[in-house]
Amino acid sequence: MSKSCKGLAMELVKCLSETDCVKVENKPFRECAGEKPPSISSECVGLRETYFNCKRGQVDMRARIRGNKGY
């Protein structure tokens, strides 16, 4: 279950690496992940929300019994 969000994490890093926040402003990924939509694309915002829900599902006891919805 610890690896069920790994695919989403890799997609998010790939998406963030292509944004101006990382390329032009040279900010780290963690700072850019918290930015609002004008600074990063709406696709990255969607991936961030999906990744958050995946990580939250790992600590939710109801989801732990059934297993996390993988990517």
PQR file of N, CA, C, O and H, with PARSE charges and radii, in Angstrom:
ATOM      1  N   MET A   1       0.805  -1.185   0.000 -0.4000 1.5000
ATOM      2  CA  MET A   1       0.000   0.000   0.000 -0.0000 2.0000
ATOM      3  C   MET A   1       0.859   1.265   0.000  0.5500 1.7000
ATOM      4  O   MET A   1       0.402   2.320  -0.440 -0.5500 1.4000
ATOM      5  N   SER A   2       2.075   1.171   0.480 -0.4000 1.5000
ATOM      6  CA  SER A   2       2.924   2.355   0.524 -0.0000 2.0000
ATOM      7  C   SER A   2       3.310   2.822  -0.883  0.5500 1.7000
ATOM      8  O   SER A   2       3.680   3.981  -1.071 -0.5500 1.4000
ATOM      9  H   SER A   2       2.447   0.314   0.837  0.4000 1.0000
ATOM     10  N   LYS A   3       3.224   1.937  -1.853 -0.4000 1.5000
ATOM     11  CA  LYS A   3       3.605   2.299  -3.213 -0.0000 2.0000
ATOM     12  C   LYS A   3       2.408   2.629  -4.102  0.5500 1.7000
ATOM     13  O   LYS A   3       2.576   2.868  -5.298 -0.5500 1.4000
ATOM     14  H   LYS A   3       2.923   0.996  -1.700  0.4000 1.0000
ATOM     15  N   SER A   4       1.215   2.643  -3.537 -0.4000 1.5000
ATOM     16  CA  SER A   4       0.036   2.855  -4.367 -0.0000 2.0000
ATOM     17  C   SER A   4      -0.049   4.280  -4.895  0.5500 1.7000
ATOM     18  O   SER A   4      -0.740   4.512  -5.887 -0.5500 1.4000
ATOM     19  H   SER A   4       1.079   2.448  -2.565  0.4000 1.0000
ATOM     20  N   CYS A   5       0.619   5.237  -4.277 -0.4000 1.5000
ATOM     21  CA  CYS A   5       0.587   6.629  -4.734 -0.0000 2.0000
ATOM     22  C   CYS A   5       1.849   7.014  -5.494  0.5500 1.7000
ATOM     23  O   CYS A   5       2.003   8.168  -5.892 -0.5500 1.4000
ATOM     24  H   CYS A   5       1.180   5.049  -3.471  0.4000 1.0000
ATOM     25  N   LYS A   6       2.745   6.071  -5.697 -0.4000 1.5000
ATOM     26  CA  LYS A   6       4.030   6.385  -6.312 -0.0000 2.0000
ATOM     27  C   LYS A   6       3.873   6.881  -7.754  0.5500 1.7000
ATOM     28  O   LYS A   6       4.575   7.799  -8.176 -0.5500 1.4000
ATOM     29  H   LYS A   6       2.620   5.133  -5.374  0.4000 1.0000
ATOM     30  N   GLY A   7       2.963   6.281  -8.495 -0.4000 1.5000
ATOM     31  CA  GLY A   7       2.737   6.721  -9.873 -0.0000 2.0000
ATOM     32  C   GLY A   7       2.235   8.148  -9.932  0.5500 1.7000
ATOM     33  O   GLY A   7       2.655   8.922 -10.793 -0.5500 1.4000
ATOM     34  H   GLY A   7       2.392   5.535  -8.152  0.4000 1.0000
ATOM     35  N   LEU A   8       1.345   8.501  -9.028 -0.4000 1.5000
ATOM     36  CA  LEU A   8       0.839   9.874  -8.973 -0.0000 2.0000
ATOM     37  C   LEU A   8       1.944  10.848  -8.591  0.5500 1.7000
ATOM     38  O   LEU A   8       2.018  11.950  -9.134 -0.5500 1.4000
ATOM     39  H   LEU A   8       1.005   7.872  -8.329  0.4000 1.0000
ATOM     40  N   ALA A   9       2.794  10.451  -7.668 -0.4000 1.5000
ATOM     41  CA  ALA A   9       3.886  11.321  -7.239 -0.0000 2.0000
ATOM     42  C   ALA A   9       4.834  11.604  -8.405  0.5500 1.7000
ATOM     43  O   ALA A   9       5.274  12.739  -8.588 -0.5500 1.4000
ATOM     44  H   ALA A   9       2.734   9.556  -7.226  0.4000 1.0000
ATOM     45  N   MET A  10       5.139  10.594  -9.175 -0.4000 1.5000
ATOM     46  CA  MET A  10       6.033  10.775 -10.324 -0.0000 2.0000
ATOM     47  C   MET A  10       5.394  11.671 -11.383  0.5500 1.7000
ATOM     48  O   MET A  10       6.070  12.513 -11.974 -0.5500 1.4000
ATOM     49  H   MET A  10       4.781   9.672  -9.026  0.4000 1.0000
ATOM     50  N   GLU A  11       4.087  11.491 -11.625 -0.4000 1.5000
ATOM     51  CA  GLU A  11       3.369  12.350 -12.578 -0.0000 2.0000
ATOM     52  C   GLU A  11       3.366  13.797 -12.104  0.5500 1.7000
ATOM     53  O   GLU A  11       3.538  14.715 -12.906 -0.5500 1.4000
ATOM     54  H   GLU A  11       3.538  10.807 -11.144  0.4000 1.0000
ATOM     55  N   LEU A  12       3.170  14.005 -10.806 -0.4000 1.5000
ATOM     56  CA  LEU A  12       3.146  15.354 -10.255 -0.0000 2.0000
ATOM     57  C   LEU A  12       4.504  16.024 -10.383  0.5500 1.7000
ATOM     58  O   LEU A  12       4.581  17.196 -10.750 -0.5500 1.4000
ATOM     59  H   LEU A  12       3.029  13.259 -10.154  0.4000 1.0000
ATOM     60  N   VAL A  13       5.566  15.305 -10.089 -0.4000 1.5000
ATOM     61  CA  VAL A  13       6.914  15.871 -10.220 -0.0000 2.0000
ATOM     62  C   VAL A  13       7.209  16.201 -11.673  0.5500 1.7000
ATOM     63  O   VAL A  13       7.799  17.240 -11.968 -0.5500 1.4000
ATOM     64  H   VAL A  13       5.504  14.352  -9.791  0.4000 1.0000
ATOM     65  N   LYS A  14       6.806  15.330 -12.574 -0.4000 1.5000
ATOM     66  CA  LYS A  14       7.020  15.581 -14.005 -0.0000 2.0000
ATOM     67  C   LYS A  14       6.253  16.814 -14.466  0.5500 1.7000
ATOM     68  O   LYS A  14       6.775  17.632 -15.222 -0.5500 1.4000
ATOM     69  H   LYS A  14       6.327  14.486 -12.334  0.4000 1.0000
ATOM     70  N   CYS A  15       5.014  16.943 -14.006 -0.4000 1.5000
ATOM     71  CA  CYS A  15       4.197  18.094 -14.371 -0.0000 2.0000
ATOM     72  C   CYS A  15       4.785  19.384 -13.807  0.5500 1.7000
ATOM     73  O   CYS A  15       4.860  20.398 -14.502 -0.5500 1.4000
ATOM     74  H   CYS A  15       4.589  16.279 -13.391  0.4000 1.0000
ATOM     75  N   LEU A  16       5.199  19.337 -12.548 -0.4000 1.5000
ATOM     76  CA  LEU A  16       5.756  20.541 -11.923 -0.0000 2.0000
ATOM     77  C   LEU A  16       7.094  20.938 -12.544  0.5500 1.7000
ATOM     78  O   LEU A  16       7.417  22.125 -12.596 -0.5500 1.4000
ATOM     79  H   LEU A  16       5.139  18.513 -11.984  0.4000 1.0000
ATOM     80  N   SER A  17       7.871  19.970 -13.012 -0.4000 1.5000
ATOM     81  CA  SER A  17       9.167  20.295 -13.605 -0.0000 2.0000
ATOM     82  C   SER A  17       9.027  21.039 -14.923  0.5500 1.7000
ATOM     83  O   SER A  17       9.970  21.687 -15.376 -0.5500 1.4000
ATOM     84  H   SER A  17       7.608  19.006 -12.969  0.4000 1.0000
ATOM     85  N   GLU A  18       7.856  20.949 -15.540 -0.4000 1.5000
ATOM     86  CA  GLU A  18       7.622  21.643 -16.812 -0.0000 2.0000
ATOM     87  C   GLU A  18       6.988  23.015 -16.628  0.5500 1.7000
ATOM     88  O   GLU A  18       6.732  23.697 -17.621 -0.5500 1.4000
ATOM     89  H   GLU A  18       7.090  20.422 -15.172  0.4000 1.0000
ATOM     90  N   THR A  19       6.725  23.445 -15.399 -0.4000 1.5000
ATOM     91  CA  THR A  19       6.085  24.740 -15.162 -0.0000 2.0000
ATOM     92  C   THR A  19       7.121  25.852 -15.083  0.5500 1.7000
ATOM     93  O   THR A  19       8.310  25.600 -14.884 -0.5500 1.4000
ATOM     94  H   THR A  19       6.933  22.891 -14.593  0.4000 1.0000
ATOM     95  N   ASP A  20       6.648  27.096 -15.245 -0.4000 1.5000
ATOM     96  CA  ASP A  20       7.533  28.254 -15.141 -0.0000 2.0000
ATOM     97  C   ASP A  20       8.028  28.451 -13.716  0.5500 1.7000
ATOM     98  O   ASP A  20       9.089  29.036 -13.498 -0.5500 1.4000
ATOM     99  H   ASP A  20       5.683  27.301 -15.407  0.4000 1.0000
ATOM    100  N   CYS A  21       7.274  27.970 -12.765 -0.4000 1.5000
ATOM    101  CA  CYS A  21       7.658  28.106 -11.363 -0.0000 2.0000
ATOM    102  C   CYS A  21       9.013  27.452 -11.119  0.5500 1.7000
ATOM    103  O   CYS A  21       9.845  28.003 -10.398 -0.5500 1.4000
ATOM    104  H   CYS A  21       6.412  27.495 -12.943  0.4000 1.0000
ATOM    105  N   VAL A  22       9.237  26.296 -11.706 -0.4000 1.5000
ATOM    106  CA  VAL A  22      10.509  25.579 -11.526 -0.0000 2.0000
ATOM    107  C   VAL A  22      11.542  26.058 -12.543  0.5500 1.7000
ATOM    108  O   VAL A  22      12.697  26.293 -12.191 -0.5500 1.4000
ATOM    109  H   VAL A  22       8.561  25.849 -12.291  0.4000 1.0000
ATOM    110  N   LYS A  23      11.130  26.204 -13.804 -0.4000 1.5000
ATOM    111  CA  LYS A  23      12.073  26.555 -14.866 -0.0000 2.0000
ATOM    112  C   LYS A  23      12.591  27.984 -14.748  0.5500 1.7000
ATOM    113  O   LYS A  23      13.801  28.208 -14.730 -0.5500 1.4000
ATOM    114  H   LYS A  23      10.191  26.014 -14.090  0.4000 1.0000
ATOM    115  N   VAL A  24      11.674  28.954 -14.667 -0.4000 1.5000
ATOM    116  CA  VAL A  24      12.067  30.360 -14.717 -0.0000 2.0000
ATOM    117  C   VAL A  24      12.433  30.898 -13.333  0.5500 1.7000
ATOM    118  O   VAL A  24      13.468  31.544 -13.165 -0.5500 1.4000
ATOM    119  H   VAL A  24      10.691  28.773 -14.682  0.4000 1.0000
ATOM    120  N   GLU A  25      11.578  30.629 -12.342 -0.4000 1.5000
ATOM    121  CA  GLU A  25      11.794  31.190 -11.009 -0.0000 2.0000
ATOM    122  C   GLU A  25      12.759  30.363 -10.162  0.5500 1.7000
ATOM    123  O   GLU A  25      13.164  30.802  -9.085 -0.5500 1.4000
ATOM    124  H   GLU A  25      10.737  30.105 -12.478  0.4000 1.0000
ATOM    125  N   ASN A  26      13.127  29.187 -10.627 -0.4000 1.5000
ATOM    126  CA  ASN A  26      14.069  28.289  -9.927 -0.0000 2.0000
ATOM    127  C   ASN A  26      13.663  27.989  -8.485  0.5500 1.7000
ATOM    128  O   ASN A  26      14.510  27.928  -7.593 -0.5500 1.4000
ATOM    129  H   ASN A  26      12.798  28.831 -11.501  0.4000 1.0000
ATOM    130  N   LYS A  27      12.375  27.805  -8.267 -0.4000 1.5000
ATOM    131  CA  LYS A  27      11.877  27.433  -6.942 -0.0000 2.0000
ATOM    132  C   LYS A  27      11.927  25.916  -6.807  0.5500 1.7000
ATOM    133  O   LYS A  27      11.850  25.207  -7.810 -0.5500 1.4000
ATOM    134  H   LYS A  27      11.687  27.854  -8.991  0.4000 1.0000
ATOM    135  N   PRO A  28      12.053  25.407  -5.583 -0.5600 1.5000
ATOM    136  CA  PRO A  28      12.018  23.948  -5.397  0.2800 2.0000
ATOM    137  C   PRO A  28      10.605  23.399  -5.631  0.5500 1.7000
ATOM    138  O   PRO A  28       9.624  24.144  -5.611 -0.5500 1.4000
ATOM    139  N   PHE A  29      10.522  22.074  -5.853 -0.4000 1.5000
ATOM    140  CA  PHE A  29       9.242  21.438  -6.139 -0.0000 2.0000
ATOM    141  C   PHE A  29       8.237  21.641  -5.018  0.5500 1.7000
ATOM    142  O   PHE A  29       7.052  21.847  -5.279 -0.5500 1.4000
ATOM    143  H   PHE A  29      11.318  21.469  -5.869  0.4000 1.0000
ATOM    144  N   ARG A  30       8.693  21.586  -3.786 -0.4000 1.5000
ATOM    145  CA  ARG A  30       7.779  21.730  -2.642 -0.0000 2.0000
ATOM    146  C   ARG A  30       7.106  23.094  -2.631  0.5500 1.7000
ATOM    147  O   ARG A  30       5.918  23.195  -2.326 -0.5500 1.4000
ATOM    148  H   ARG A  30       9.656  21.418  -3.575  0.4000 1.0000
ATOM    149  N   GLU A  31       7.851  24.143  -2.961 -0.4000 1.5000
ATOM    150  CA  GLU A  31       7.253  25.475  -3.009 -0.0000 2.0000
ATOM    151  C   GLU A  31       6.266  25.586  -4.159  0.5500 1.7000
ATOM    152  O   GLU A  31       5.186  26.154  -4.000 -0.5500 1.4000
ATOM    153  H   GLU A  31       8.816  24.060  -3.209  0.4000 1.0000
ATOM    154  N   CYS A  32       6.629  25.052  -5.304 -0.4000 1.5000
ATOM    155  CA  CYS A  32       5.763  25.148  -6.479 -0.0000 2.0000
ATOM    156  C   CYS A  32       4.503  24.298  -6.323  0.5500 1.7000
ATOM    157  O   CYS A  32       3.468  24.624  -6.905 -0.5500 1.4000
ATOM    158  H   CYS A  32       7.507  24.590  -5.432  0.4000 1.0000
ATOM    159  N   ALA A  33       4.572  23.226  -5.556 -0.4000 1.5000
ATOM    160  CA  ALA A  33       3.400  22.375  -5.362 -0.0000 2.0000
ATOM    161  C   ALA A  33       2.303  23.109  -4.610  0.5500 1.7000
ATOM    162  O   ALA A  33       1.127  22.780  -4.764 -0.5500 1.4000
ATOM    163  H   ALA A  33       5.413  22.961  -5.084  0.4000 1.0000
ATOM    164  N   GLY A  34       2.664  24.097  -3.799 -0.4000 1.5000
ATOM    165  CA  GLY A  34       1.677  24.849  -3.039 -0.0000 2.0000
ATOM    166  C   GLY A  34       1.176  26.091  -3.743  0.5500 1.7000
ATOM    167  O   GLY A  34       0.337  26.808  -3.198 -0.5500 1.4000
ATOM    168  H   GLY A  34       3.619  24.364  -3.674  0.4000 1.0000
ATOM    169  N   GLU A  35       1.665  26.363  -4.934 -0.4000 1.5000
ATOM    170  CA  GLU A  35       1.271  27.564  -5.667 -0.0000 2.0000
ATOM    171  C   GLU A  35      -0.155  27.454  -6.202  0.5500 1.7000
ATOM    172  O   GLU A  35      -0.718  26.363  -6.297 -0.5500 1.4000
ATOM    173  H   GLU A  35       2.346  25.781  -5.377  0.4000 1.0000
ATOM    174  N   LYS A  36      -0.715  28.588  -6.543 -0.4000 1.5000
ATOM    175  CA  LYS A  36      -2.066  28.670  -7.094 -0.0000 2.0000
ATOM    176  C   LYS A  36      -2.020  28.529  -8.623  0.5500 1.7000
ATOM    177  O   LYS A  36      -0.944  28.634  -9.211 -0.5500 1.4000
ATOM    178  H   LYS A  36      -0.258  29.474  -6.465  0.4000 1.0000
ATOM    179  N   PRO A  37      -3.167  28.293  -9.277 -0.5600 1.5000
ATOM    180  CA  PRO A  37      -3.221  28.021 -10.714  0.2800 2.0000
ATOM    181  C   PRO A  37      -2.547  29.011 -11.666  0.5500 1.7000
ATOM    182  O   PRO A  37      -2.056  28.548 -12.696 -0.5500 1.4000
ATOM    183  N   PRO A  38      -2.474  30.310 -11.433 -0.5600 1.5000
ATOM    184  CA  PRO A  38      -1.763  31.123 -12.434  0.2800 2.0000
ATOM    185  C   PRO A  38      -0.289  30.764 -12.569  0.5500 1.7000
ATOM    186  O   PRO A  38       0.290  30.888 -13.648 -0.5500 1.4000
ATOM    187  N   SER A  39       0.313  30.320 -11.472 -0.4000 1.5000
ATOM    188  CA  SER A  39       1.728  29.988 -11.498 -0.0000 2.0000
ATOM    189  C   SER A  39       1.982  28.584 -12.037  0.5500 1.7000
ATOM    190  O   SER A  39       3.003  28.339 -12.678 -0.5500 1.4000
ATOM    191  H   SER A  39      -0.158  30.220 -10.595  0.4000 1.0000
ATOM    192  N   ILE A  40       1.051  27.656 -11.778 -0.4000 1.5000
ATOM    193  CA  ILE A  40       1.175  26.292 -12.293 -0.0000 2.0000
ATOM    194  C   ILE A  40      -0.091  25.947 -13.079  0.5500 1.7000
ATOM    195  O   ILE A  40      -1.133  26.576 -12.897 -0.5500 1.4000
ATOM    196  H   ILE A  40       0.221  27.855 -11.257  0.4000 1.0000
ATOM    197  N   SER A  41       0.006  24.960 -13.939 -0.4000 1.5000
ATOM    198  CA  SER A  41      -1.130  24.619 -14.800 -0.0000 2.0000
ATOM    199  C   SER A  41      -2.239  23.927 -14.009  0.5500 1.7000
ATOM    200  O   SER A  41      -2.015  23.387 -12.926 -0.5500 1.4000
ATOM    201  H   SER A  41       0.853  24.448 -14.086  0.4000 1.0000
ATOM    202  N   SER A  42      -3.431  23.961 -14.579 -0.4000 1.5000
ATOM    203  CA  SER A  42      -4.574  23.326 -13.913 -0.0000 2.0000
ATOM    204  C   SER A  42      -4.402  21.809 -13.872  0.5500 1.7000
ATOM    205  O   SER A  42      -4.954  21.146 -12.993 -0.5500 1.4000
ATOM    206  H   SER A  42      -3.614  24.401 -15.459  0.4000 1.0000
ATOM    207  N   GLU A  43      -3.647  21.261 -14.809 -0.4000 1.5000
ATOM    208  CA  GLU A  43      -3.362  19.823 -14.795 -0.0000 2.0000
ATOM    209  C   GLU A  43      -2.558  19.454 -13.551  0.5500 1.7000
ATOM    210  O   GLU A  43      -2.822  18.433 -12.916 -0.5500 1.4000
ATOM    211  H   GLU A  43      -3.199  21.800 -15.523  0.4000 1.0000
ATOM    212  N   CYS A  44      -1.575  20.290 -13.204 -0.4000 1.5000
ATOM    213  CA  CYS A  44      -0.764  20.030 -12.016 -0.0000 2.0000
ATOM    214  C   CYS A  44      -1.600  20.183 -10.744  0.5500 1.7000
ATOM    215  O   CYS A  44      -1.403  19.451  -9.774 -0.5500 1.4000
ATOM    216  H   CYS A  44      -1.360  21.119 -13.720  0.4000 1.0000
ATOM    217  N   VAL A  45      -2.522  21.126 -10.756 -0.4000 1.5000
ATOM    218  CA  VAL A  45      -3.391  21.308  -9.590 -0.0000 2.0000
ATOM    219  C   VAL A  45      -4.266  20.072  -9.411  0.5500 1.7000
ATOM    220  O   VAL A  45      -4.465  19.614  -8.286 -0.5500 1.4000
ATOM    221  H   VAL A  45      -2.682  21.720 -11.544  0.4000 1.0000
ATOM    222  N   GLY A  46      -4.791  19.529 -10.508 -0.4000 1.5000
ATOM    223  CA  GLY A  46      -5.594  18.312 -10.443 -0.0000 2.0000
ATOM    224  C   GLY A  46      -4.791  17.121  -9.948  0.5500 1.7000
ATOM    225  O   GLY A  46      -5.281  16.326  -9.147 -0.5500 1.4000
ATOM    226  H   GLY A  46      -4.630  19.901 -11.422  0.4000 1.0000
ATOM    227  N   LEU A  47      -3.561  16.997 -10.424 -0.4000 1.5000
ATOM    228  CA  LEU A  47      -2.685  15.912  -9.962 -0.0000 2.0000
ATOM    229  C   LEU A  47      -2.363  16.068  -8.483  0.5500 1.7000
ATOM    230  O   LEU A  47      -2.286  15.080  -7.752 -0.5500 1.4000
ATOM    231  H   LEU A  47      -3.163  17.644 -11.076  0.4000 1.0000
ATOM    232  N   ARG A  48      -2.176  17.309  -8.041 -0.4000 1.5000
ATOM    233  CA  ARG A  48      -1.877  17.555  -6.629 -0.0000 2.0000
ATOM    234  C   ARG A  48      -3.043  17.138  -5.743  0.5500 1.7000
ATOM    235  O   ARG A  48      -2.842  16.531  -4.691 -0.5500 1.4000
ATOM    236  H   ARG A  48      -2.239  18.111  -8.635  0.4000 1.0000
ATOM    237  N   GLU A  49      -4.259  17.462  -6.165 -0.4000 1.5000
ATOM    238  CA  GLU A  49      -5.444  17.081  -5.391 -0.0000 2.0000
ATOM    239  C   GLU A  49      -5.617  15.562  -5.366  0.5500 1.7000
ATOM    240  O   GLU A  49      -5.953  14.990  -4.329 -0.5500 1.4000
ATOM    241  H   GLU A  49      -4.423  17.955  -7.020  0.4000 1.0000
ATOM    242  N   THR A  50      -5.392  14.922  -6.491 -0.4000 1.5000
ATOM    243  CA  THR A  50      -5.517  13.466  -6.565 -0.0000 2.0000
ATOM    244  C   THR A  50      -4.459  12.790  -5.692  0.5500 1.7000
ATOM    245  O   THR A  50      -4.746  11.803  -5.015 -0.5500 1.4000
ATOM    246  H   THR A  50      -5.119  15.386  -7.333  0.4000 1.0000
ATOM    247  N   TYR A  51      -3.246  13.320  -5.709 -0.4000 1.5000
ATOM    248  CA  TYR A  51      -2.171  12.779  -4.879 -0.0000 2.0000
ATOM    249  C   TYR A  51      -2.497  12.952  -3.397  0.5500 1.7000
ATOM    250  O   TYR A  51      -2.259  12.050  -2.594 -0.5500 1.4000
ATOM    251  H   TYR A  51      -3.012  14.122  -6.259  0.4000 1.0000
ATOM    252  N   PHE A  52      -3.044  14.115  -3.040 -0.4000 1.5000
ATOM    253  CA  PHE A  52      -3.439  14.351  -1.652 -0.0000 2.0000
ATOM    254  C   PHE A  52      -4.492  13.343  -1.212  0.5500 1.7000
ATOM    255  O   PHE A  52      -4.399  12.787  -0.117 -0.5500 1.4000
ATOM    256  H   PHE A  52      -3.237  14.848  -3.693  0.4000 1.0000
ATOM    257  N   ASN A  53      -5.491  13.102  -2.054 -0.4000 1.5000
ATOM    258  CA  ASN A  53      -6.539  12.134  -1.714 -0.0000 2.0000
ATOM    259  C   ASN A  53      -5.977  10.720  -1.607  0.5500 1.7000
ATOM    260  O   ASN A  53      -6.434   9.932  -0.779 -0.5500 1.4000
ATOM    261  H   ASN A  53      -5.566  13.553  -2.943  0.4000 1.0000
ATOM    262  N   CYS A  54      -5.004  10.398  -2.427 -0.4000 1.5000
ATOM    263  CA  CYS A  54      -4.377   9.080  -2.362 -0.0000 2.0000
ATOM    264  C   CYS A  54      -3.622   8.917  -1.041  0.5500 1.7000
ATOM    265  O   CYS A  54      -3.738   7.883  -0.383 -0.5500 1.4000
ATOM    266  H   CYS A  54      -4.633  11.038  -3.100  0.4000 1.0000
ATOM    267  N   LYS A  55      -2.857   9.923  -0.658 -0.4000 1.5000
ATOM    268  CA  LYS A  55      -2.110   9.854   0.596 -0.0000 2.0000
ATOM    269  C   LYS A  55      -3.057   9.826   1.798  0.5500 1.7000
ATOM    270  O   LYS A  55      -2.795   9.138   2.785 -0.5500 1.4000
ATOM    271  H   LYS A  55      -2.763  10.763  -1.193  0.4000 1.0000
ATOM    272  N   ARG A  56      -4.149  10.570   1.710 -0.4000 1.5000
ATOM    273  CA  ARG A  56      -5.122  10.567   2.798 -0.0000 2.0000
ATOM    274  C   ARG A  56      -5.775   9.199   2.910  0.5500 1.7000
ATOM    275  O   ARG A  56      -6.098   8.759   4.013 -0.5500 1.4000
ATOM    276  H   ARG A  56      -4.362  11.128   0.908  0.4000 1.0000
ATOM    277  N   GLY A  57      -5.975   8.525   1.798 -0.4000 1.5000
ATOM    278  CA  GLY A  57      -6.550   7.191   1.811 -0.0000 2.0000
ATOM    279  C   GLY A  57      -5.655   6.165   2.479  0.5500 1.7000
ATOM    280  O   GLY A  57      -6.135   5.135   2.952 -0.5500 1.4000
ATOM    281  H   GLY A  57      -5.713   8.882   0.902  0.4000 1.0000
ATOM    282  N   GLN A  58      -4.363   6.436   2.524 -0.4000 1.5000
ATOM    283  CA  GLN A  58      -3.439   5.503   3.169 -0.0000 2.0000
ATOM    284  C   GLN A  58      -3.580   5.500   4.682  0.5500 1.7000
ATOM    285  O   GLN A  58      -3.284   4.496   5.329 -0.5500 1.4000
ATOM    286  H   GLN A  58      -3.973   7.274   2.140  0.4000 1.0000
ATOM    287  N   VAL A  59      -4.025   6.603   5.250 -0.4000 1.5000
ATOM    288  CA  VAL A  59      -4.173   6.658   6.701 -0.0000 2.0000
ATOM    289  C   VAL A  59      -5.622   6.475   7.148  0.5500 1.7000
ATOM    290  O   VAL A  59      -5.888   6.354   8.344 -0.5500 1.4000
ATOM    291  H   VAL A  59      -4.265   7.419   4.724  0.4000 1.0000
ATOM    292  N   ASP A  60      -6.548   6.455   6.210 -0.4000 1.5000
ATOM    293  CA  ASP A  60      -7.959   6.238   6.528 -0.0000 2.0000
ATOM    294  C   ASP A  60      -8.161   4.757   6.818  0.5500 1.7000
ATOM    295  O   ASP A  60      -7.894   3.906   5.970 -0.5500 1.4000
ATOM    296  H   ASP A  60      -6.332   6.554   5.238  0.4000 1.0000
ATOM    297  N   MET A  61      -8.630   4.461   8.010 -0.4000 1.5000
ATOM    298  CA  MET A  61      -8.762   3.065   8.421 -0.0000 2.0000
ATOM    299  C   MET A  61      -9.757   2.288   7.555  0.5500 1.7000
ATOM    300  O   MET A  61      -9.566   1.095   7.317 -0.5500 1.4000
ATOM    301  H   MET A  61      -8.848   5.152   8.699  0.4000 1.0000
ATOM    302  N   ARG A  62     -10.797   2.942   7.089 -0.4000 1.5000
ATOM    303  CA  ARG A  62     -11.755   2.238   6.222 -0.0000 2.0000
ATOM    304  C   ARG A  62     -11.114   1.857   4.900  0.5500 1.7000
ATOM    305  O   ARG A  62     -11.362   0.774   4.370 -0.5500 1.4000
ATOM    306  H   ARG A  62     -10.951   3.911   7.282  0.4000 1.0000
ATOM    307  N   ALA A  63     -10.282   2.756   4.366 -0.4000 1.5000
ATOM    308  CA  ALA A  63      -9.610   2.468   3.098 -0.0000 2.0000
ATOM    309  C   ALA A  63      -8.483   1.452   3.289  0.5500 1.7000
ATOM    310  O   ALA A  63      -8.162   0.700   2.368 -0.5500 1.4000
ATOM    311  H   ALA A  63     -10.080   3.635   4.796  0.4000 1.0000
ATOM    312  N   ARG A  64      -7.893   1.429   4.462 -0.4000 1.5000
ATOM    313  CA  ARG A  64      -6.783   0.495   4.704 -0.0000 2.0000
ATOM    314  C   ARG A  64      -7.264  -0.945   4.673  0.5500 1.7000
ATOM    315  O   ARG A  64      -6.522  -1.835   4.256 -0.5500 1.4000
ATOM    316  H   ARG A  64      -8.154   2.040   5.209  0.4000 1.0000
ATOM    317  N   ILE A  65      -8.486  -1.186   5.104 -0.4000 1.5000
ATOM    318  CA  ILE A  65      -9.018  -2.537   5.089 -0.0000 2.0000
ATOM    319  C   ILE A  65      -9.228  -3.003   3.644  0.5500 1.7000
ATOM    320  O   ILE A  65      -8.888  -4.131   3.288 -0.5500 1.4000
ATOM    321  H   ILE A  65      -9.088  -0.463   5.443  0.4000 1.0000
ATOM    322  N   ARG A  66      -9.789  -2.126   2.828 -0.4000 1.5000
ATOM    323  CA  ARG A  66     -10.074  -2.468   1.442 -0.0000 2.0000
ATOM    324  C   ARG A  66      -8.869  -2.300   0.528  0.5500 1.7000
ATOM    325  O   ARG A  66      -8.816  -2.884  -0.554 -0.5500 1.4000
ATOM    326  H   ARG A  66     -10.066  -1.209   3.117  0.4000 1.0000
ATOM    327  N   GLY A  67      -7.903  -1.502   0.965 -0.4000 1.5000
ATOM    328  CA  GLY A  67      -6.760  -1.208   0.112 -0.0000 2.0000
ATOM    329  C   GLY A  67      -6.974   0.121  -0.586  0.5500 1.7000
ATOM    330  O   GLY A  67      -8.104   0.483  -0.913 -0.5500 1.4000
ATOM    331  H   GLY A  67      -7.945  -1.027   1.845  0.4000 1.0000
ATOM    332  N   ASN A  68      -5.909   0.835  -0.810 -0.4000 1.5000
ATOM    333  CA  ASN A  68      -5.989   2.128  -1.444 -0.0000 2.0000
ATOM    334  C   ASN A  68      -6.263   1.964  -2.940  0.5500 1.7000
ATOM    335  O   ASN A  68      -5.820   0.993  -3.553 -0.5500 1.4000
ATOM    336  H   ASN A  68      -4.991   0.541  -0.545  0.4000 1.0000
ATOM    337  N   LYS A  69      -6.977   2.891  -3.508 -0.4000 1.5000
ATOM    338  CA  LYS A  69      -7.233   2.856  -4.955 -0.0000 2.0000
ATOM    339  C   LYS A  69      -5.946   3.248  -5.653  0.5500 1.7000
ATOM    340  O   LYS A  69      -5.539   4.409  -5.598 -0.5500 1.4000
ATOM    341  H   LYS A  69      -7.337   3.680  -3.010  0.4000 1.0000
ATOM    342  N   GLY A  70      -5.320   2.323  -6.291 -0.4000 1.5000
ATOM    343  CA  GLY A  70      -4.037   2.577  -6.931 -0.0000 2.0000
ATOM    344  C   GLY A  70      -4.172   3.460  -8.130  0.5500 1.7000
ATOM    345  O   GLY A  70      -5.274   3.822  -8.543 -0.5500 1.4000
ATOM    346  H   GLY A  70      -5.651   1.380  -6.336  0.4000 1.0000
ATOM    347  N   TYR A  71      -3.045   3.802  -8.683 -0.4000 1.5000
ATOM    348  CA  TYR A  71      -3.012   4.685  -9.849 -0.0000 2.0000
ATOM    349  C   TYR A  71      -2.809   3.866 -11.089  0.5500 1.7000
ATOM    350  O   TYR A  71      -2.751   4.415 -12.189 -0.5500 1.4000
ATOM    351  H   TYR A  71      -2.150   3.508  -8.348  0.4000 1.0000
TER
END
